[in-house]
Amino acid sequence: MLRIENLTKTYGDKRAVDDLSLHIQKGEIYGFIGHNGAGKTTTIKACCGILGFDAGEIYVDGISIKTDPLSCKAKIAYIPDNPDLYDFMTGIKYLGFIADIFGVGKNERNERIGKYSDMFELTRDLAQPISAYSHGMKQKLAIISALIHDPKLVIMDEPFVGLDPKASHLLKGLMRDICLGGGAIFFSTHVLEVAEKLCDKVAIIKGGRLIRSGTMEEVRGDSSLEEVFLELEDGGSAF
């Protein structure tokens, strides 16, 4: 569903991402782990077509993000760590705007907006301006907007930041449902316990370079994911 091949992105003399290759298949929840500045957000934005890159290629369901970005974006949902929404809109107007962008029909949008806004207990607030929303409410609205067009690939950057425990639990269930329906999830997180329990596969990045990846069992072995991550961050053997 998502294939990253030899991705390289530089900022001046700094290589933010260095020859990174990953393959996220249909049905997989794939965790992306690394310290601040490791290259996670740069990689994620490149996969979404938000950020250009210097070398390599990214394919979404076999389509190049370079040569056909619109077709790729039609299949993707992106949830950033800090949702940048249109504060002057009401919640319902914003959701309608996103549905229009993706060409979602009236019946489908109404059904999905009703389903997800009820699920995240946001229905009563949809008539309010987004400027009045808390960070957690904005995060919920961003999640709902991301699911309106029934994406096949959901890419998320620290999706659990700002969510209350109930909303976090709901999001985890939705992530698994998307994968069971033939989709895929690629997300970054600092919450290693969540990654360990939720992910089918995980990749650890350091200084822009991939230092370990595979199934959760392959990556952690007889240790916990936290122990493996800390060992690799301290300069332990990559493989």
C-alpha positions as CSV (number, residue, x, y, z in Angstrom):
1,M,0.0,0.0,0.0
2,L,2.9,2.4,0.8
3,R,6.4,1.8,-0.6
4,I,9.2,4.1,0.3
5,E,12.4,3.4,-1.7
6,N,15.7,5.0,-0.9
7,L,14.1,8.3,0.3
8,T,16.5,11.1,0.9
9,K,15.7,14.6,2.0
10,T,18.3,17.3,2.9
11,Y,18.0,20.7,4.5
12,G,21.2,22.5,3.6
13,D,24.1,20.3,4.8
14,K,21.8,18.2,7.0
15,R,20.3,14.9,5.8
16,A,17.0,14.8,7.5
17,V,16.2,11.4,5.9
18,D,19.0,9.3,4.5
19,D,18.3,6.5,2.0
20,L,15.2,5.2,3.8
21,S,13.3,2.2,2.5
22,L,10.1,0.8,4.0
23,H,7.2,-1.2,2.7
24,I,3.8,-1.0,4.5
25,Q,1.4,-3.6,3.2
26,K,-2.4,-3.8,3.2
27,G,-3.8,-4.9,6.5
28,E,-0.8,-3.7,8.5
29,I,-0.5,-1.2,11.3
30,Y,3.1,0.0,11.0
31,G,4.7,2.1,13.8
32,F,7.5,4.6,13.1
33,I,9.6,5.4,16.1
34,G,12.5,7.8,16.8
35,H,13.6,10.7,19.0
36,N,12.7,14.3,18.1
37,G,14.5,15.3,15.0
38,A,15.1,11.7,13.8
39,G,13.3,12.3,10.5
40,K,9.9,10.9,11.2
41,T,7.8,14.0,10.4
42,T,9.9,14.7,7.3
43,T,9.3,11.2,6.0
44,I,5.5,11.4,6.8
45,K,5.1,14.7,5.0
46,A,7.0,13.4,2.0
47,C,4.7,10.3,1.9
48,C,1.6,12.6,1.9
49,G,3.0,14.8,-0.9
50,I,3.3,17.8,1.3
51,L,7.1,17.9,1.2
52,G,9.4,17.3,-1.8
53,F,12.5,15.2,-1.5
54,D,15.9,15.0,-3.2
55,A,16.2,11.3,-4.1
56,G,14.2,8.1,-4.0
57,E,10.6,7.3,-4.7
58,I,7.4,6.9,-2.8
59,Y,4.5,4.8,-4.1
60,V,0.9,4.7,-2.8
61,D,-0.9,1.6,-4.0
62,G,1.5,1.4,-6.8
63,I,1.2,5.1,-7.9
64,S,4.2,7.5,-7.7
65,I,3.7,10.5,-5.4
66,K,6.0,12.4,-7.7
67,T,4.3,11.7,-11.0
68,D,0.6,11.5,-9.9
69,P,0.3,13.2,-6.5
70,L,-3.5,13.8,-6.9
71,S,-4.3,10.1,-7.4
72,C,-2.1,9.3,-4.4
73,K,-3.7,11.9,-2.2
74,A,-7.2,10.6,-3.1
75,K,-6.3,7.4,-1.4
76,I,-4.6,8.9,1.7
77,A,-5.7,10.5,4.9
78,Y,-3.2,12.5,6.9
79,I,-3.6,13.4,10.5
80,P,-0.8,15.7,11.8
81,D,0.3,16.0,15.4
82,N,-1.0,19.6,15.6
83,P,-4.1,20.0,13.4
84,D,-4.1,23.2,11.4
85,L,-7.8,23.8,10.8
86,Y,-9.8,26.8,9.6
87,D,-10.8,28.4,12.9
88,F,-13.3,30.7,11.3
89,M,-15.4,27.7,10.1
90,T,-17.8,25.7,12.3
91,G,-17.0,22.1,12.7
92,I,-19.8,21.0,10.3
93,K,-18.8,23.5,7.7
94,Y,-15.2,22.2,7.8
95,L,-16.3,18.6,7.4
96,G,-18.5,19.5,4.5
97,F,-15.6,21.4,2.9
98,I,-13.3,18.3,3.2
99,A,-16.1,16.1,1.8
100,D,-16.4,18.5,-1.2
101,I,-12.6,18.3,-1.8
102,F,-12.8,14.5,-2.0
103,G,-16.0,14.4,-4.0
104,V,-17.9,12.5,-1.3
105,G,-21.7,12.3,-2.0
106,K,-24.3,13.7,0.2
107,N,-25.5,10.4,1.6
108,E,-22.1,9.0,2.3
109,R,-20.9,12.2,4.0
110,N,-23.9,12.5,6.2
111,E,-23.6,8.9,7.2
112,R,-19.9,9.1,8.0
113,I,-20.1,12.5,9.7
114,G,-23.0,11.2,11.9
115,K,-21.2,7.9,12.7
116,Y,-17.8,9.4,13.7
117,S,-19.0,12.6,15.4
118,D,-21.3,10.5,17.6
119,M,-18.5,8.1,18.2
120,F,-16.1,10.8,19.4
121,E,-18.9,12.7,21.2
122,L,-18.5,15.8,19.0
123,T,-21.9,16.0,17.4
124,R,-23.3,18.7,19.7
125,D,-20.2,20.9,19.1
126,L,-20.3,20.8,15.3
127,A,-22.3,24.0,15.1
128,Q,-19.6,25.8,17.1
129,P,-16.7,27.7,15.5
130,I,-13.5,25.7,15.5
131,S,-11.8,28.6,17.2
132,A,-13.8,27.7,20.3
133,Y,-12.6,24.1,20.3
134,S,-10.0,22.7,22.7
135,H,-6.9,20.9,21.3
136,G,-8.5,17.6,21.9
137,M,-11.7,18.6,20.1
138,K,-9.6,19.8,17.2
139,Q,-7.8,16.5,17.1
140,K,-11.1,14.6,17.0
141,L,-12.4,16.9,14.2
142,A,-9.2,16.2,12.3
143,I,-9.7,12.4,12.7
144,I,-13.3,12.6,11.5
145,S,-12.4,14.7,8.5
146,A,-9.6,12.2,7.6
147,L,-12.1,9.4,7.5
148,I,-14.9,11.0,5.4
149,H,-13.5,9.8,2.1
150,D,-12.9,6.2,3.3
151,P,-9.1,6.3,2.8
152,K,-7.1,3.2,2.0
153,L,-4.0,4.5,3.7
154,V,-4.0,6.5,6.9
155,I,-0.8,8.3,7.8
156,M,-0.6,9.9,11.3
157,D,2.0,11.9,13.1
158,E,1.7,11.4,16.9
159,P,-2.1,10.8,16.6
160,F,-2.7,10.2,20.3
161,V,-1.4,13.6,21.5
162,G,-4.2,15.6,23.1
163,L,-6.8,12.8,23.0
164,D,-8.5,11.6,26.2
165,P,-8.3,7.9,27.1
166,K,-11.7,7.1,25.6
167,A,-10.9,8.8,22.3
168,S,-7.5,7.1,22.2
169,H,-9.2,3.7,22.6
170,L,-11.7,4.5,19.9
171,L,-9.0,5.6,17.5
172,K,-7.1,2.3,18.1
173,G,-10.2,0.4,17.2
174,L,-10.7,2.4,14.1
175,M,-7.1,1.8,13.0
176,R,-7.6,-2.0,13.3
177,D,-10.9,-1.8,11.5
178,I,-9.3,0.1,8.6
179,C,-6.7,-2.7,8.3
180,L,-9.2,-5.4,8.5
181,G,-11.0,-3.7,5.6
182,G,-7.9,-4.0,3.5
183,G,-6.4,-0.6,4.3
184,A,-3.1,0.2,6.0
185,I,-1.9,2.5,8.8
186,F,1.5,4.2,9.0
187,F,2.0,6.4,12.2
188,S,4.7,7.9,14.3
189,T,4.5,7.8,18.1
190,H,6.6,8.4,21.2
191,V,4.3,6.2,23.2
192,L,6.2,2.9,23.0
193,E,3.7,0.9,25.0
194,V,1.0,1.8,22.5
195,A,3.2,0.8,19.6
196,E,4.1,-2.5,21.2
197,K,0.5,-3.5,21.8
198,L,-1.0,-2.1,18.5
199,C,1.5,-2.5,15.7
200,D,2.0,-5.4,13.4
201,K,5.4,-4.0,12.3
202,V,7.7,-1.2,13.5
203,A,10.6,0.8,12.2
204,I,13.1,2.7,14.3
205,I,14.9,5.7,12.7
206,K,17.9,7.5,14.1
207,G,19.6,10.5,12.5
208,G,17.5,10.0,9.4
209,R,18.6,6.4,8.8
210,L,16.6,3.2,9.4
211,I,18.3,1.2,12.1
212,R,15.8,-1.6,12.6
213,S,12.5,-2.7,11.2
214,G,10.3,-5.8,11.0
215,T,7.5,-7.5,12.9
216,M,7.2,-6.6,16.5
217,E,8.6,-10.0,17.5
218,E,11.6,-9.5,15.2
219,V,12.4,-6.1,16.5
220,R,12.0,-6.6,20.2
221,G,13.1,-10.2,20.5
222,D,13.0,-11.2,24.2
223,S,13.1,-7.6,25.3
224,S,10.5,-4.9,25.5
225,L,10.2,-2.3,22.6
226,E,11.3,0.4,25.1
227,E,14.5,-1.6,26.0
228,V,15.4,-2.1,22.3
229,F,14.7,1.5,21.5
230,L,16.9,2.8,24.3
231,E,19.7,0.4,23.5
232,L,19.7,1.5,19.8
233,E,19.5,5.2,20.7
234,D,22.5,4.7,23.0
235,G,24.5,3.4,20.1
236,G,23.9,-0.4,20.3
237,S,24.1,-2.7,17.3
238,A,21.5,-1.9,14.7
239,F,20.9,-5.5,13.7
